[in-house]
Amino acid sequence: MIIDDRHYDVIIIGSGAGGGTLAGALSRQGHTVLVLERGGPMALADQNVADVDLFRKDRYHPRERWFGPDGDPFPPQTMYALGGNTKIWGAVLERMREKDFEELPLQEGISPAWPFDYAELAPYYDRAEQLYRVHGRSGIDPSEPPRSAEFAHLPRPLPPFLEPLREALQRQGCKPYDLPLSWSDDRDDPTGDAQLYGLAWGDSQHLSVRHDARVLRLHVNPSGREVKGVEAEVAGEQWLFSADIVVLAAGAINTAAILLRSNNERHPQGLSNGSDQVGRNLMNLQLTSILQLATERNDGRYARSLGINDYYWGDKNVSFPLGHIQAAGGVLQDALFAESPPVLSLVSKLIPDFGLERLASRSIAWWAMSEVLPDPHNKVWLHHDQIRINYLHNNREAHDRLVYRWLDTLKAAEADPITKVVTAAPTHPRGEAPMSVVGYSCGTCRMGENPATAVVNRDGRCHELDNLYIADTSVFPSCPSVGPGLTAIAIALRLSDHLEARLHG
Ligand SMILES: Cc1cc2nc3c(=O)[nH]c(=O)nc-3n(C[C@H](O)[C@H](O)[C@H](O)COP(=O)(O)OP(=O)(O)OC[C@H]3O[C@@H](n4cnc5c(N)ncnc54)[C@H](O)[C@@H]3O)c2cc1C
């Protein structure tokens, strides 16, 4: 084993939304930071795939296989790269709503409260939106939480055919709003991500990044209270790195896997797992894509655009939350969509050049997104060092209601004689996201003040260790129907303030 002779203030494992942002912030505060990232820099051509290639190749899957509830292997759609999953995300950066932080009755049970409220995270949401140059407009979506100021950047114009669709939905009584999106100024790499707004924003004097460095396990001192070494495989060799503070930000699945793999005499069930909560309560947003027939051709290459939260908290005669609706990006550029309707990707894999271009040019895709409840049986665990996932969606009826409600709204818009951009179709093809769509997962090391039921405290520090923190979506106690990205970034910025006080204290 090679022992790195440098000692850092902080080692961060993973460079996605949480880790990349935290690395940038801490290095700018003057702390020496080492980022260990298992992936490498992503080629520009791979970042911005906007053609049928998105469907044909097994893009955005690492070579490894995880094992699903039935024991069968599957290729997860997850990006091991500088920037992590933010390199392929839709860049929609939404705030959780105030009530999302509270105990919230869903149709199937109570979604638990967070250990802090919206007001505490709000200043970090402000900073997160500024840092990631989020373009949005407030005051339209009635579910929107309070904010201290208008977005610094107005939304970019939508593709022209979507404006009449917005009006058509308004005529149906909906309040479509421009999704808040992170943009860069780079024409070749237009969306913002954690490589740009996290790592590259950092202070290079203080920030060291080792890519292709896969962390295997953490080593503790004899009392088991402190992480003393981080073991990683770098270019086929085992290395040991050390720091005063270690932060796991390897994403909801891999952070849990690293903790479980790091079991030792003091932590026989895995590091910081005396509560047996590490890996449990995995939540994977319920995602259903729905296709609508467009009358005008579009090029299938545009960003996500409209959001609808009219059913977020319920509907007529429905007093529990249903979820969020989002206009997907163009069919040829939405990595999630390419993964999702299995029937489409199957056909396109079997028949090269199956009419995807045509399909894309004639369709508008939507996402229906609904919260799930934490369930201790939904878990990440290891078997012979392989990642296994037990998972059963819950809160399904609420999701189905959302899907059917949205289909009714689309049909009503299509039947409206003023609406010309979409047309009635015999059916609206739709598909639930398959098991391989794990990009929105969260909850496997949840946050809470009680060490018997939570892995980290309200600051993100592991209950059983003094210098180990977690800064990714694994700490989410619940899974909001809007995406988790902005909340992961805000939590990382909040942690940087906490660590600044601790390192200087
Ligand atoms: C196709 C797609 C579209 C999405 N669109 C949106 C969206 O529009 N809005 C939204 O809010 N969310 C979206 N998401 C979800 C969002 O990307 C994630 O919620 C977010 O990136 C999670 O941040 P994280 O820091 O928890 O993990 P990640 O961003 O996944 O980062 C984890 C990092 O850890 C690294 N890593 C893993 N294991 C190790 C190891 N052993 N050693 C070293 N490094 C390791 C990984 O390579 C990665 O860089 C999308 C996800 C996908 C896949």
The ligand as a Gaussian input file, in Angstrom:
#p B3LYP/6-31G(d) Opt

LIG

0 1
 C      -30.081000      11.287000     -16.249000
 C      -30.288000      12.037000     -14.949000
 C      -31.005000      13.219000     -14.949000
 C      -31.199000      13.915000     -13.749000
 N      -31.820000      15.124000     -13.775000
 C      -31.978000      15.821000     -12.632000
 C      -32.561000      17.117000     -12.650000
 O      -32.896000      17.660000     -13.692000
 N      -32.724000      17.757000     -11.458000
 C      -32.334000      17.202000     -10.262000
 O      -32.512000      17.821000      -9.202000
 N      -31.739000      15.987000     -10.226000
 C      -31.546000      15.306000     -11.382000
 N      -30.916000      14.100000     -11.352000
 C      -30.469000      13.597000     -10.047000
 C      -29.168000      14.304000      -9.635000
 O      -28.220000      14.203000     -10.668000
 C      -28.647000      13.670000      -8.348000
 O      -29.655000      13.784000      -7.362000
 C      -27.400000      14.353000      -7.817000
 O      -26.369000      14.357000      -8.769000
 C      -26.955000      13.603000      -6.562000
 O      -25.798000      14.203000      -6.053000
 P      -24.814000      13.362000      -5.123000
 O      -23.736000      14.278000      -4.708000
 O      -25.630000      12.675000      -4.094000
 O      -24.255000      12.176000      -6.061000
 P      -23.615000      12.150000      -7.513000
 O      -23.861000      13.409000      -8.246000
 O      -24.073000      10.878000      -8.127000
 O      -22.057000      12.068000      -7.207000
 C      -21.447000      10.946000      -6.619000
 C      -19.994000      10.944000      -7.044000
 O      -19.278000       9.973000      -6.281000
 C      -18.406000       9.253000      -7.135000
 N      -18.134000       7.959000      -6.506000
 C      -18.995000       6.921000      -6.343000
 N      -18.369000       5.915000      -5.701000
 C      -17.105000       6.319000      -5.439000
 C      -15.978000       5.704000      -4.815000
 N      -16.046000       4.456000      -4.315000
 N      -14.816000       6.402000      -4.748000
 C      -14.722000       7.668000      -5.260000
 N      -15.767000       8.287000      -5.879000
 C      -16.943000       7.616000      -5.954000
 C      -19.173000       9.175000      -8.439000
 O      -18.319000       8.897000      -9.523000
 C      -19.793000      10.564000      -8.508000
 O      -18.927000      11.491000      -9.104000
 C      -30.691000      13.391000     -12.526000
 C      -29.965000      12.188000     -12.532000
 C      -29.752000      11.521000     -13.735000
 C      -28.934000      10.249000     -13.720000

